[in-house]
Amino acid sequence: MPVLESPGPAVPVRDVTDDEIVFFRANGWARLPALVVPEFVTDLRDRALTRLRGREERPRTSYVDRAFGQDRDIAEHDEAFRALALSPRIARNAVRLMTGVEAVRLQVTNLLVKEPAGSDEHGDGHGATVFHQDFPWMPMDRSAMLTVWLALADVPADMGSLRFYNRSHLHGTLGRSFVRDGDDAPSQHPWLTALELSPPLDLAAGDATVHSSLVVHGAPANRRDEPRLSFTATYFDAAALYTGAPYGQTDDLGLEVNRPFEHPRFPLVPAA
């Protein structure tokens, strides 16, 4: 399996604790305070803002685009984000958090921006991120996958930090959202609202949340006057096989059905 070497600076990332692992496996998500040291995050934030200033705003025609802006595959364009995404300690954390996983591949990185709601005269700020699962879109044959969501600046709860339906990951694949109006997971499955909803989270720069691809999660609109800025990296079981399901990231890569994701787009990340 190909291994992409991690260039750039060493990344000061801490290990997840045993208590965080227990909480994650029980609830499908966990809060990871001070996952990355503030000095490194400050550099990431500066790089993100510079890149965003030079990026052309895409039309907000899809349901996803109306919820947040994204710069996909940011790690392919910036060495500091690449070093974080390919950090052996991040990979070790992902392996430890998931059950029965021996190694992980990087699926995607993203720089996410949630503009204040109604941030201009047309009211074209970003809205709420509807509650959804990540996995129903994926072309992997197993759901051992998680996303690390890192705050690049302080994210008070009313800026739109993520919330999660505790233990919803135990109920399997619940279907796609972001397809049509009113298709959020609780609308499709009203019983979800009987589950405990995680409390609003105030995150400091360098804090992270991590969530399973099966946990139902969403975020309110940003009610502050500054954009919410975060970085995400998603990892999946390196033993996963390609199903051939249509997916924009994989459709033209020549992957073989029922074979592992042995392609440079999905580097194996060696764990520390």
C-alpha positions in Angstrom: 0.0 0.0 0.0 1.4 3.4 -0.9 2.6 5.7 1.9 2.7 9.4 1.4 5.6 10.9 3.4 4.6 13.8 5.7 6.6 17.0 4.7 6.8 20.2 6.6 7.0 20.9 10.3 6.5 18.4 13.1 3.0 18.8 14.5 2.5 19.1 18.2 -0.6 16.8 18.7 -1.4 15.1 21.9 -2.6 11.5 22.4 -6.2 10.8 23.1 -6.9 9.6 26.6 -8.5 6.3 27.6 -11.5 8.2 28.9 -11.9 9.9 25.6 -11.8 6.6 23.8 -14.5 5.1 26.1 -16.7 8.2 25.6 -16.2 8.1 21.8 -17.1 4.4 21.4 -20.2 4.8 23.7 -21.6 8.0 22.1 -20.1 8.2 18.6 -18.2 11.4 19.2 -15.9 13.0 21.7 -14.5 16.4 22.6 -10.7 16.6 22.5 -9.6 19.8 24.3 -6.2 21.2 23.3 -5.6 18.5 20.7 -3.2 20.8 18.9 -1.0 23.4 20.5 -2.2 27.0 20.0 1.0 28.3 18.3 0.6 25.8 15.5 -3.1 26.5 15.2 -2.4 30.2 14.9 -0.2 29.5 11.9 -2.9 27.3 10.4 -5.5 30.1 10.9 -3.2 32.7 9.2 -2.6 30.3 6.3 -6.4 29.6 6.0 -7.3 33.3 6.0 -4.7 34.0 3.3 -6.0 31.2 1.1 -9.6 32.2 1.6 -8.9 35.8 0.6 -7.7 34.5 -2.8 -10.5 32.0 -3.3 -13.4 32.7 -5.6 -16.7 32.2 -3.8 -18.7 29.4 -5.3 -22.4 29.8 -6.0 -24.5 28.6 -3.1 -26.7 26.3 -5.2 -26.5 23.1 -3.2 -27.9 22.4 0.3 -24.3 21.8 1.5 -23.1 25.2 0.1 -25.9 27.0 1.9 -24.7 25.5 5.2 -21.0 26.2 5.0 -18.2 27.0 2.6 -15.4 24.5 2.0 -12.0 24.4 0.4 -11.7 20.7 -0.2 -8.3 18.9 -0.2 -6.6 21.8 1.5 -3.8 19.5 2.6 -2.8 19.0 -1.1 -2.1 22.8 -1.3 -0.5 23.7 2.0 2.4 22.0 3.8 1.2 22.8 7.3 -2.2 21.4 6.8 -0.7 18.4 5.1 1.7 17.8 8.0 -1.3 17.8 10.4 -3.4 15.5 8.2 -0.5 13.1 7.9 0.6 13.3 11.5 1.5 9.8 12.8 0.0 10.8 16.2 -3.3 11.8 14.5 -3.3 8.4 12.8 -2.5 6.6 16.1 -5.4 8.5 17.7 -7.8 7.4 14.9 -6.7 3.8 15.2 -7.2 3.8 18.9 -10.6 5.4 18.8 -12.1 3.0 16.3 -12.7 -0.7 17.1 -10.8 -3.4 15.3 -8.9 -1.1 13.0 -5.1 -1.6 12.6 -4.3 1.2 10.1 -6.0 4.1 8.5 -6.1 6.0 5.2 -6.8 9.7 4.8 -10.0 10.2 2.9 -10.3 13.9 2.6 -9.3 17.2 4.2 -11.4 20.4 4.3 -11.1 24.0 5.3 -14.6 24.9 6.4 -16.1 28.4 6.8 -19.5 29.2 8.2 -20.3 32.8 7.6 -22.6 34.7 10.0 -26.2 34.2 9.2 -27.6 37.1 7.2 -24.1 38.5 6.9 -24.9 40.9 4.0 -27.7 43.0 2.7 -29.2 40.0 0.9 -29.2 37.8 4.0 -26.9 35.4 2.2 -24.9 34.2 5.2 -24.7 30.5 5.9 -27.6 28.7 7.6 -27.8 25.7 9.9 -26.1 22.5 9.0 -28.9 19.9 9.0 -28.5 16.8 11.2 -27.0 14.0 9.0 -24.7 11.1 8.9 -21.5 11.1 6.8 -21.4 7.5 5.8 -24.4 7.1 3.5 -22.5 8.9 0.7 -19.4 6.8 0.9 -18.1 4.0 -1.5 -16.5 2.0 1.3 -17.7 -1.4 2.3 -17.5 -0.7 6.0 -18.3 2.3 8.2 -15.1 2.4 10.3 -14.5 6.1 9.6 -14.1 9.2 11.7 -13.6 12.9 11.2 -11.4 15.2 13.3 -13.0 18.7 13.4 -10.4 21.3 14.6 -11.3 24.8 15.7 -8.8 27.2 14.0 -10.1 30.1 16.2 -12.3 30.2 19.2 -15.7 28.8 18.3 -18.4 29.7 20.9 -21.5 27.5 20.8 -23.5 30.3 19.1 -21.0 30.5 16.3 -22.1 27.0 15.2 -20.1 24.3 16.9 -21.2 20.8 16.1 -23.8 18.9 18.1 -24.4 15.2 18.1 -27.2 12.7 18.9 -25.5 10.5 21.5 -25.4 6.8 20.6 -27.0 7.3 17.2 -24.1 5.6 15.6 -25.4 2.3 17.0 -28.4 2.4 14.7 -26.6 1.8 11.4 -27.0 3.7 8.2 -30.0 5.9 8.2 -29.9 7.4 4.7 -28.8 10.5 3.0 -29.4 14.1 3.8 -28.7 17.3 1.8 -30.8 15.9 -1.0 -34.0 17.9 -0.7 -35.8 20.2 1.7 -36.7 18.6 5.0 -34.6 15.5 4.6 -32.5 16.0 7.8 -32.1 12.8 9.8 -34.6 13.6 12.6 -37.3 14.4 10.0 -36.7 11.0 8.3 -36.4 9.2 11.7 -38.4 11.1 14.4 -37.4 8.6 17.0 -33.9 10.1 16.9 -35.2 13.0 19.0 -35.7 10.7 21.9 -31.9 10.3 22.1 -29.8 12.7 24.2 -28.5 15.7 22.2 -25.0 16.7 23.1 -24.8 20.1 24.9 -23.7 23.3 23.0 -19.9 23.3 23.0 -17.6 26.3 23.4 -14.3 25.5 21.7 -11.0 27.3 22.0 -8.6 27.4 19.1 -6.8 24.0 19.1 -9.8 22.2 20.6 -11.3 19.5 18.4 -14.3 17.2 18.3 -14.1 13.8 16.6 -17.1 11.9 15.3 -18.0 8.6 13.8 -19.3 8.5 10.2 -22.5 7.0 11.6 -23.3 9.5 14.4 -26.0 11.9 13.5 -24.6 15.5 13.8 -25.4 19.0 12.7 -24.7 22.6 13.6 -26.8 25.7 14.2 -26.3 28.9 12.1 -23.5 31.2 13.1 -25.0 34.0 15.3 -21.8 35.9 15.8 -20.3 38.6 13.5 -17.2 36.7 12.6 -16.9 33.6 10.3 -16.5 30.2 12.0 -13.3 28.7 10.8 -12.3 25.0 11.1 -10.3 22.3 9.6 -11.4 18.7 9.1 -9.6 15.5 8.3 -11.4 12.2 7.7 -9.8 8.8 8.2 -11.1 5.3 7.3 -10.1 1.7 7.9 -7.2 0.9 5.5 -8.7 -2.6 5.1 -11.9 -1.1 3.6 -12.8 -2.3 0.0 -14.2 -0.1 -2.8 -17.8 -0.9 -3.6 -18.0 1.0 -6.9 -20.9 3.2 -5.6 -21.0 6.5 -7.5 -19.0 9.2 -5.6 -17.4 12.3 -7.1 -14.0 11.8 -5.3 -13.6 8.2 -6.7 -15.5 7.9 -9.9 -12.5 8.6 -12.3 -9.7 7.0 -10.3 -9.8 3.6 -11.8 -10.3 1.8 -8.5 -11.2 -1.9 -8.6 -14.4 -3.0 -7.0 -13.8 -5.3 -4.0 -10.2 -4.1 -3.8 -8.6 -1.8 -1.2 -8.2 2.0 -1.8 -4.6 1.7 -3.0 -4.4 5.1 -4.7 -2.3 8.2 -3.9 -5.6 10.1 -3.2 -6.0 7.9 -0.2 -2.6 7.7 1.5 -1.9 5.2 4.2 -1.0 7.3 7.3 1.6 5.4 9.4 0.7 5.6 13.1 3.3 6.7 15.7 
